[in-house]
Structures are given as C-alpha cells and as structure tokens.
Amino acid sequence: MAESMLGLKRTNRCTEVDNSMIGEKVTVMGWVQKSRNKGGIIFVDLRDRSGILQLIFEESKVGTEGYAKAEKLRSEFVIAVTGKVSKREGGINPNLKTGDIEVIAEDIRILSEAETPPFPVEENSKTKEDIRLKYRFLDLRRPDIQKNIMLRSNVTTTVRKFLADEGFLEIETPILCKSTPEGARDYLVPSRIHPGNFYALPQSPQLFKQLLMCSGYDRYFQIAKCFRDEDLRADRQPEFTQIDMELSFVDIDDVIDVNERLIQKMFKEAIGIDVQLPIERMTWKYAMEHYGSDKPDLRFGIEISDVSDVVKGSDFVVFKSALEAGGSVRGINAEGLGTLPRKKIDALGDFVKGYGAKGLAWLAINEDGTYKSSFAKFMTEEELKGLTEKLEGKPGDLLLFIADAKTSLVLSVLGALRLEIAEEKGLINKDEYRFVWITEFPLLEWSEEEERFVAMHHPFTMPMDEDIQYIDSDPGRVRAKAYDIVLNGVEIGGGSVRIHQNDIQEKMFEVIGLTKESAEDKFGFLLTAFKYGVPPHAGLAYGLDRLLMLMCKADTIRDVMAFPKVKDASDLMSEAPNVVDPVQLDELGISIKPVEDEE
C-alpha cells in the first residue's frame, strides 16, 4: 500500500550523492531499477533522472518492518529511503557515476507500487518503437531518452541567455492565425463564434515577426511551436519547434555573425564541442555542382565533376543523346572501389534508378592501368584518359557517371550516390560536426505543375542588389539574399534578408503571378504595416528538434521530443487524433462526410 511523504524531504538526487559525503545521512527518492535479495542483504538500484545509486537493506539497520518492505520491491516501485552514505564494499562499479559508494538504508517508504512494465526501462532498448511510444511515459524514464530531453532544456536555456545578452527580446506570437496557403498544408481550427470561418495553426511566425520589426522591436526571438500538415519522415513532425529570430537594420553578414556565435555557444555548453569560427560559406550553385545537394555533407570528399567537355564527341549513345538534348554528363570517383564485384556495381545501378536515373555508366581502373567498363568499347583511348584525369582516377578506383537531358537530375542522383558510396566505404566520421553556410539561393524556381515561377523560400525574400535588373528579363537568374546553415548534410536552419521596399515587393508578387488583390487578401495586414515605415530587416529560424537529433546522434527527432507523433501523424499514447462528441460538431456547424471505400 502506498505511503505518504509526510515529514520527508529529499536531500539529494541519486548522483548528487558522492564519496565526499561518506558518513552523512541522506534521503533519496526515485524508481527501483532492480532489486536483488542475496539472503539477509537486499541490493536495490534506485534510479532518478540523474542516474543510479545502490541502496543496501539489512534488517539490523532498517528494522524488521523496513526489511519486509524492501523484500516487496519490484521494478518501477517508487520509494523514499533515508540512510548513511558508505564506501562500497563489494568492489567499484566503473559504469556508474556513484560506482564507489552506496547508501545503507535506515528507513524506507513505498510511495507507489507498480505493475510489471510492458518492456524493461533500460538504456538502448530493443523494444519496438510503436510499443515504446504507446507507453511513452515509461519510455521517457529510460536514461538515454532522459539525457536527450535534459540536453534539449540545456540548449534552450543557453539560447535564451545568449540572445538576451545580445539585446534580443523574447516575444510570443499567436497560435490561432489566418490561413495563408503557401507551402505546406495548414492545420485548420474551426471558429464557434464565427461559423464557417477557420483559424490556421502557424507554419512559422514569419509574418508576425516581420510586423514586430515594423513595430520597432529591433531584435526578436522566440522558441516557437509550428505546425505543418505534411507527410512525415525521420526528421519531420506535424508539430515542431523553431528557434526563431528577426533583426532590424542588418544585412546578411550581421545575421550570420550573431548566429555563428550562438552555434559556438550552444555546442560548447551543451555537448563540449568547440566550433571553429568563421564557419565555411558556399554558394548554392557551387554546392549543387560539386555535391549535388543544397545541404552537402562535407565530412568526406567525393566531389562531382562535369565531364561533358571530355565526352562531347563520343559515340556512346547515352552520353551523346544527353548532350544533344542540352543536358550534361557528370561523374564521381569512388576511390579504392575498382575491385567492387559486378553484382555490387549493378546494385548501385538499381540505386540510381530509384532516384530517376536511366542507368549508371562505370569505369574501373585496374592496377595495371587498363580499364574494365560498361562503355569503354564506345570510347577512344584519349577519351578514357580524359575521364580518368578529370576525376583524378588512379589504379584501384571506380569512376561512376550519370547522363541525362536534365542537369538537375544528374546532380541530384550523383548527390545521393556520393552519400551511398561514403556509407559503403565507411568514410563518414560520426563524431565530426561539419557546418557550412549555403548562400545565394535562386530567388525563384519554375513550377512545372503550375507553369509559373514560385518563390524558392517565400515572397518576402530580398533579391541580391546586383540581380534586381534581371527580374523581368530573366527571373531564373536572380539570386536571393537567402542563407541556410547546414550540419553534416542536414539543414538545421535558414533565413533571408526581407524585402522592405514597396516597388520591389510589388515586382516580386507580379513575377510569381500574385495579383494585387490576391496579395492583399493573403498578406493585407503585413502590407498595410509596410505603408507606415518599415526598417530593413532579416531573420533566421532553426529546427530545434532536428538540431538536437544531430547533437544527440539520434536516429530520429522522435528521440529528442517528449511526446512525438508517428508516421501517420497520430499519437499512439493519447490516441490523438480521435472522434469528438457530435454536440461539439453541432456547436461548430460541422458535419462529417463519410469517406467511401474505393473499389
């Protein structure tokens, strides 16, 4: 039967007890990790969020009643124990922070009994994730998950202190907003007071933080909850958290400067990693052409090379047809994989087809300098030599090529292939944190589906000054004052300098096919604010969950969130989303239309 805590006060968490306290009396409280009765002595491992402490129960010290209680203990019982700290007699446990001490119990209270849990509460659990998430309140007791959640708290505390010291104000923006259907789908909330009208949950605080700049709060930040109704991946959730900021009277370098120092502070204080400043910068064009991605993983080499000029006279139909259609031929050097079995090379061919390539051309350089290849018979010796030189090939290397009429496809496929090769060769140092800023993104991208240019980031992103002249004649050429911060091949944050001049903003709306009426309907309150004096401003937002996933070296952001959703955006523990009482629907004027099964 559970007992009261009346008169008891915890003096220490488990690992706050150390060998400097030997002989002192302490009161500790927590969960029973395990209990072992060795006949006359009961050993109990007590666990709290700080770690584990060994307790010793002897009838002569704890009394007959206390010893009887100790005999009842099972995993996950919640207990309070008072006793004396003693040097551990049974040998030091080097795996525990408290491995050289123990507490000799003098009193015990069972605060709560527990049923046998559906899985062991232990580090690196092998239990299936869906079971763990159904019982997330138990999963959250596991030491590795607790470390992640505590690191999350440490990071946000560090961010708040750093930005406050830099003159930023923490200001909350609304959760119930107007729907502005750009980008991902909004989550909608019906209004009872305004029948037939809906709020939207914010995909980001973008418009409100720009309004704050108009209102004179020249440095804003927020640990902001955001919502997007989109398909999930390992690093996506329907609700997520941003470290969001906006600054007035700044340009790109100002934003990058404060954020580099923030990153340095976060990584040093949270995980003891020294980030060297300044962080490397790379243009979007360079990143795409050399790494096939706007979020390149720079922990290894394997850069992409354009070999179109080498093979422009080739009779190999795959290369020839791609070049004649205005495309390109590019390749990577998988160093040391020249002896890869044909079966594995064919598997790489299947891999690239999964990314849209028609096939993979390969050239292995034998140790004697001769070639083994899928296409060598169609090439001259001079062309083979040119390819080898362009990719800096040497005996033992495997050169891999993609050709297509769409250069964007060639680059994206090779970008994926270089990552696959790096994994195959074990080239990725999992202990390295490699940052890079990606700058000079295209302002616009062509949408085949809508047959028009759309904003690559959002329609308030400032073009680069020297490119504004091309916005009418060659919109695809215009670069944006936009920047992403990338860590180990993952985008952890991004932002831009915003448009603050009316003529440029109107031109931007015009280029993306947004009429004045449509722009006013979607963004009217922001455009009205811009009529009353708007400062030059810029901002950036980090995906906090994604950042923490990398800091913790977790496989998924679910491991750094207290109560995450699964792939279908449901919560296995609380069973959300769920049906609601028909009375609630009637109040909102909503009826549910049944979904008919498709034959």
C-alpha positions, 0 to 999 in steps of 0.5 A: 500500500502506498505511503505518504511523504509526510515529514520527508524531504529529499536531500539529494538526487541519486548522483548528487550523492558522492564519496565526499559525503561518506558518513552523512545521512541522506534521503533519496527518492526515485524508481527501483531499477532492480532489486536483488535479495542475496539472503539477509542483504537486499541490493536495490538500484534506485534510479532518478533522472540523474542516474543510479545509486545502490541502496543496501537493506539489512534488517539490523539497520532498517528494522524488521518492518523496513526489511519486509518492505524492501523484500516487496520491491519490484521494478518501477516501485517508487520509494523514499529511503533515508540512510548513511552514505558508505564506501562500497564494499563489494568492489567499484562499479566503473559504469556508474557515476556513484560506482564507489559508494552506496547508501545503507538504508535506515528507513524506507517508504513505498510511495507507489507500487507498480505493475510489471512494465510492458518492456524493461526501462533500460538504456538502448532498448530493443523494444519496438518503437510503436510499443515504446511510444504507446507507453511513452511515459515509461519510455521517457524514464529510460536514461538515454531518452532522459539525457536527450530531453535534459540536453534539449532544456540545456540548449534552450536555456543557453539560447535564451541567455545568449540572445538576451545578452545580445539585446534580443527580446523574447516575444510570443506570437499567436497560435490561432492565425489566418490561413495563408496557403503557401507551402505546406498544408495548414492545420485548420481550427474551426471558429464557434463564434464565427461559423464557417470561418477557420483559424490556421495553426502557424507554419512559422511566425514569419509574418508576425515577426516581420510586423514586430520589426515594423513595430520597432522591436529591433531584435526578436526571438522566440522558441516557437511551436509550428505546425505543418500538415505534411507527410512525415519522415525521420526528421519531420513532425506535424508539430515542431519547434523553431528557434526563431529570430528577426533583426532590424537594420542588418544585412546578411553578414550581421545575421550570420555573425550573431548566429555563428556565435550562438552555434559556438555557444550552444555546442560548447555548453551543451555537448563540449564541442568547440566550433571553429569560427568563421564557419565555411560559406558556399554558394548554392550553385557551387554546392549543387555542382560539386555535391549535388545537394543544397545541404552537402555533407562535407565530412568526406570528399567525393566531389562531382565533376562535369565531364561533358567537355571530355565526352562531347564527341563520343559515340556512346549513345547515352552520353551523346543523346544527353548532350544533344538534348542540352543536358550534361554528363557528370561523374564521381570517383569512388576511390579504392572501389575498382575491385567492387564485384559486378553484382555490387556495381549493378546494385548501385545501378538499381540505386540510381534508378530509384532516384530517376536515373536511366542507368549508371555508366562505370569505369574501373581502373585496374592496377595495371592501368587498363580499364574494365567498363560498361562503355569503354568499347564506345570510347577512344583511348584519349577519351578514357584518359580524359575521364580518368584525369578529370576525376583524378582516377588512379589504379584501384578506383571506380569512376561512376557517371550519370547522363541525362537531358536534365542537369538537375537530375544528374546532380541530384542522383550523383548527390545521393550516390556520393552519400551511398558510396561514403556509407559503403566505404565507411568514410563518414566520421560520426563524431565530426560536426561539419557546418557550412553556410549555403548562400545565394539561393535562386530567388525563384524556381519554375513550377512545372505543375503550375507553369509559373515561377514560385518563390524558392523560400517565400515572397518576402525574400530580398533579391541580391542588389546586383540581380534586381535588373534581371527580374523581368528579363530573366527571373531564373537568374536572380539570386536571393539574399537567402542563407541556410546553415547546414550540419553534416548534410542536414539543414538545421536552419535558414533565413533571408534578408526581407524585402522592405521596399514597396516597388520591389515587393510589388515586382516580386508578387507580379513575377510569381503571378500574385495579383494585387488583390490576391496579395492583399487578401493573403498578406493585407495586414503585413502590407498595410504595416509596410505603408507606415515605415518599415526598417530593413530587416532579416531573420533566421529560424532553426529546427530545434528538434532536428538540431538536437537529433544531430547533437544527440546522434539520434536516429530520429527527432522522435528521440529528442521530443517528449511526446512525438507523433508517428508516421501517420501523424497520430499519437499512439499514447493519447490516441490523438487524433480521435472522434469528438462528441457530435454536440461539439460538431453541432456547436461548430456547424460541422458535419462529417462526410463519410469517406467511401471505400474505393473499389 
